[in-house]
Amino acid sequence: MYGTLDELNLFTDVVQRWDVNAIEQLPDYMKICFLCRHYSINKIAFDILKEQGFHIIPYLKKADELKRGDVPKSIQCYMHETGASEAKARDHIRFLIGETWKKMNKERVADSPFSETFIGVAISLARMAQWMYQYGDGLGIENRETKDRVLSLLVQPIPFMQISSPYL
């Protein structure tokens, strides 16, 4: 989650170039992150190309090329656009999140033109985003809730138990 400015600039450069060979310049922990990201994106692109006939890699590359900057948060945007108070804006954004989860869960069980892999990744990204930002900026600002969640998810996870039952 953290790196030196030089490491992060190098990582950003490798990601923007979309070059697996360039990972030799990265520290080991960033190589793992890059390869996981690269594999996941290419797996999704492969499934979509195979099942839908759409080649999405050029669009994903273009998205990586966009410059990152400080963007207004959804609550701030809503307040600015409507003149709503912060409390009303927060309630509205919570409502939108809830409605979006309803739609995503409905689509998850419906017949879909998208692969199960794509749907699973989309759901996981939404979960991750909500999980990271539920108590504020869980990525940029270190806080106890995020640290506890990372520990419980990655370091001390609940062990997976396979259930053996004649009814399953």
Long-range contacts (C-beta under 8 A, 24 or more apart in sequence): 1-139, 3-27, 3-30, 15-64, 16-64, 16-65, 18-61, 18-64, 40-121, 43-117, 44-117, 44-118, 44-121, 47-115, 47-117, 47-118, 48-114, 48-115, 48-118, 51-113, 51-114, 51-115, 52-113, 52-114, 97-130, 100-126, 101-126
